[in-house]
Amino acid sequence: MDLLIKIDPNNLPAPKASKPLPERLVSGDPSFTTWAFDEGKEGRVKTGIWEATPGETLSIKGEIYEYCHILDGVVELTEDGKEPVTYRKGDSFVMKPGFRGVWKTIETIRKIYVVIE
């Protein structure tokens, strides 16, 4: 078991393609690609790179913390009852447990993520 994981956007593991669940699709036809680097602690902590094409989906974090660092693209997040916030290449943010809102990918986005369940 490696205790030091390098997340290298230029040396990606095998990708996994997916689409949003029908009940989470708000508009458009986004598709997702995930390059999982690590799923340690019995799957409770996950790290990797995630990409989404333009479209809007409902983001519901439940009990999950998620740290994101944007490598490319533009996304607009609108938490329920709040004003939209735009993130671009170089920006980082955390979605805390209980977050619920709309994830709108404006330009294909690629991010590093760390999820803690």
C-alpha positions in Angstrom: 0.0 0.0 0.0 1.4 3.3 -1.1 1.2 6.1 1.6 2.2 8.8 -0.9 0.0 9.3 -4.0 1.0 11.6 -6.8 -2.0 13.0 -8.7 -0.4 13.7 -12.1 -2.7 15.0 -14.8 -0.1 13.9 -17.4 0.0 10.3 -16.2 -3.6 9.1 -15.8 -4.9 5.7 -14.7 -7.6 4.0 -16.8 -10.7 6.2 -17.2 -14.3 5.4 -16.2 -17.0 7.1 -18.3 -20.5 7.9 -16.9 -23.6 10.0 -17.3 -25.6 11.8 -14.6 -28.5 9.8 -13.0 -31.7 10.8 -14.7 -33.1 12.3 -11.5 -30.0 14.6 -11.2 -30.0 15.9 -14.8 -31.2 19.5 -15.0 -30.3 20.4 -18.6 -28.1 19.5 -21.5 -26.4 16.1 -22.1 -23.2 16.1 -19.9 -20.9 13.2 -19.7 -18.3 12.5 -17.1 -14.9 10.8 -17.1 -13.2 9.8 -13.8 -9.6 8.8 -13.3 -9.5 7.4 -9.8 -6.0 7.5 -8.2 -6.9 6.1 -4.8 -9.8 4.8 -2.8 -8.3 4.2 0.5 -9.8 3.7 4.0 -12.4 1.2 2.8 -13.6 3.6 0.1 -14.3 6.4 2.5 -11.6 8.7 1.0 -11.3 9.0 -2.8 -8.9 11.0 -4.9 -8.6 11.5 -8.6 -9.3 13.7 -11.6 -12.8 14.2 -12.9 -14.0 15.8 -16.1 -17.5 16.9 -17.2 -18.8 18.3 -20.5 -21.2 21.2 -20.6 -24.6 20.7 -18.9 -26.4 21.2 -15.6 -26.8 18.6 -12.8 -28.2 18.6 -9.3 -25.3 18.2 -6.8 -26.3 16.7 -3.4 -23.4 16.0 -1.0 -25.3 14.4 1.9 -22.6 13.6 4.4 -19.7 14.0 2.0 -16.9 16.6 2.1 -15.4 17.3 -1.3 -12.3 19.4 -2.1 -11.9 20.5 -5.7 -9.1 22.2 -7.6 -10.0 23.3 -11.1 -7.3 22.3 -13.7 -9.3 23.5 -16.8 -12.7 24.9 -17.7 -15.4 26.9 -16.1 -18.2 25.9 -13.7 -20.9 27.8 -12.0 -22.3 26.4 -8.7 -25.6 27.6 -7.3 -26.3 26.5 -3.8 -30.0 26.3 -3.0 -31.2 29.8 -1.9 -27.8 31.4 -2.8 -26.3 33.4 -5.7 -24.2 31.6 -8.3 -20.5 31.4 -7.8 -18.1 30.8 -10.8 -14.9 28.8 -10.6 -12.1 28.7 -13.2 -8.7 27.1 -13.9 -6.6 27.5 -10.7 -9.5 28.0 -8.3 -10.1 25.6 -5.4 -13.2 25.1 -3.2 -14.8 22.8 -0.7 -18.4 21.5 -0.8 -19.4 20.6 2.7 -21.9 18.0 4.0 -25.4 19.2 3.3 -24.5 21.1 0.1 -27.3 21.0 -2.4 -27.5 23.0 -5.6 -26.9 23.1 -9.3 -23.5 22.3 -10.9 -23.4 24.0 -14.3 -20.5 23.2 -16.5 -20.0 26.1 -18.8 -16.8 25.0 -20.5 -15.6 21.4 -20.2 -14.1 21.1 -16.7 -11.3 19.0 -15.3 -10.7 19.0 -11.6 -8.6 17.2 -9.0 -10.9 15.9 -6.2 -10.6 14.6 -2.7 -13.8 13.1 -1.3 -14.3 12.2 2.3 -17.4 10.1 3.2 
